Amino acid sequence: MFLSPTPYKNQRYDVLKKECQENKKLFEDSEFPCNNTSLSYRNPLLGRVEWKRPGEISETPHLFVEGISSHDLNQGEVGNCWFVAACSCLALKPDLWQKVIPDWKEQEWDPKHPDRYAGIFRFHFWIFGEWTEVVVDDRLPTINGKLIYCHSKSSNEFWSALLEKAYAKLSGCYESLSGGNTGDAVVDFSGAVNEPISLETGNYRTDPNAKDKLFSDLLEVYERGGIISCSIAASPQEREARLPNGLVKGHAYSVTAVKRVRLGHGLLAFFKNETIPLIRMRNPWGKHEWNGAWSDSSEEWEKIGNMERNNLGITVADDGEFWMSFDDWCQNFTEADVCRLINTSMLSIQKMWNEVVHFGNWTKHSDPLKNRCGGCMNHKQTFLQNPQFVLDVSQEEEELLVSLQQRDMKIHKAHGAGENLTIGFAIFKVELNRKYRMHDIITQKNVATSTYINARSVFMRKVLPKGRYVIIPSTFKPDTLGEFMLRVYTDQDAGCKELDLDKPHVSCWSSFRGYPQLVTQIYIHGAEGLENQDRSGGADPYVIISCENKSVQSLVQKDTRNPLFDTRAIFYRKKPRKPLTIQVWNSNDVKDQFMGQVVLPASLKDSADPQTLKLKRGTSETSEEMPGTISLRVVTSRELAAM
């Protein structure tokens, strides 16, 4: 659901426009004045800059001329091809651009009612988890009467120039837009989740299966309304260097189509059903195209029929848009940003995700237990001081999407800052009943760690088995302060929440009810040689760990007498002299069958390595032994905060 946007700088469009109309004057934005501070912070423009309103540039100004198109945009003097590429993608998505440019018909010039025009425009951007409304006046920077920055191929169309001005206002000035990431701009237009993909290191160039899987993923993203962009890595000296094949290094391209194109002519093409994966891109400059296979006038187009060519809209013109085979795309481009519009609506026929969003801070405190900026896992002494978020995977296996985003830093460029923090996160499989913060990294199982990079966001897709997990977002170095937004997507509600408490809370009733004196962690690794209780086949064993009237049950292992449980439990014990019990049961539709137990004495000792213990039927040393053993590891501590 789209909530009312928050006005940026507390500037309310309706109030400002009404005031201008009543006073019969055009809006002048004091928050983004028409002077050099709004243009640059370091490199002043060469030439005399004049700020002109669209009516002073064209006799018939319009927001849109013959609708909106990815061909409308051309990059200007500032190095923001990444932003222009994102705008090209935006133009292809009516549901998105009508959200970014709200009530566009009301904002359009109306020659029949010129008195209604107030020289004010508004745009909506998704900034750090909330929609924000940015207003600007219509005064645009020009040199010799021509727009300096982003402009349309139609001299009387101004949507792209005004949108860029609003985005520059968010970033402090136009020069702050020099250098950026297309995926970040797409996220600001849509609230999408950005997944960066390395085409160089992801073995897509050498492994046909990996390449086919990537194409299928991109095709699905494209068909579901997602946005894709790509670029070729370049050193500062190579930036914007044109290659012999027509591509430009260090330059962002927008992907405007992903298709499986049918080869052949006439009915034969339908019967053969032979296709080739193609991808279409656009250069934000509006010129300079790929000149290899499947370029505008290449002979490869003779392999497909006229109907298919017409459906693809092939044009032979240096308009910046071109096709490539997916194989050539993987071989020539090095990076891609895949922005998924995650579906969280119950009314959609597409796959629905459950979304949880948490906002947090990496902060420093004099008390180490309250410190929340411990750095990455390289710093084992402080890593677990970071914020921690727990979630439960409730299905046998589930795909988890995690996006960690920091605040945009571009607005600080003018003050000598503006660099992103190096951020990332780690995921741990923890005890099934853990509800307090982790304090010992050695005893936990690290199942995934993201890359640590100085990007605005870090993303991971991971398939996890059923269990409880803790996500720990962090900066790379300790004592680095900052804000973050953590978005977690699961098939089912995972109950994702922050772990705030370090140990059980002390209340006025603790003296009567007792307060935990000892923490014990039990790790059940597996079992061997279990008696086959079900004579018709193998057993379906599971484990129950019990302590002081509390218990934790593992998953059922199907049809095996040598199960691997990998089950973890943690108990805060008020009566440390009482034993713990580990029972093995055989799951049965009618009645579960007892397969033996291990009773751990109160005087149990820590075991760094798994112990193998015989299963018994009773609790004493003389109890009858059952066929089979169970392997486990025990960790105890008398310092509650140390666990």
Secondary structure by P-SEA (a helix, b strand, c coil): ccccccccccccaaaaaaaaaaacbbbbbccccccccccccccccccbbbbbccccccccccccccccccccccccccccaaaaaaaaaaaacaaaaaaacccccccccccccccccccbbbbbbbcccbbbbbbbccccccccccccccccccccccaaaaaaaaaaaaaccccccccccaaaaaaaaccbbbbbbccccccccccaaaaaaaaaaaaaaaaabbbbbcbbbbccccccccccccccccbbbbbcccccccccccaaaaaabbbbbbbbbbcccccccccccccccccccccccaaaaaaacccccccccccccaaaaaacccbbbbbbccccccccccbbbbbbbbbbbbccccccccccccccccccccccccbbbbbbbcccbbbbbbbbbcccccccccccccccccccbbbbbcccccccccccccccccccccccccccbbbbbbbbccccbbbbbbcccccccccbbbbbbccccccccccccccccccccccccccccbbbbbbbcccccccccccccccbbbbbbbccccccccccccccccccccbbbbbbcccccbbbbbbbbbbbccbbbbcbbbbbcccbbbbccbbbbbbbcccccccccccccccbbbbbbcccccc
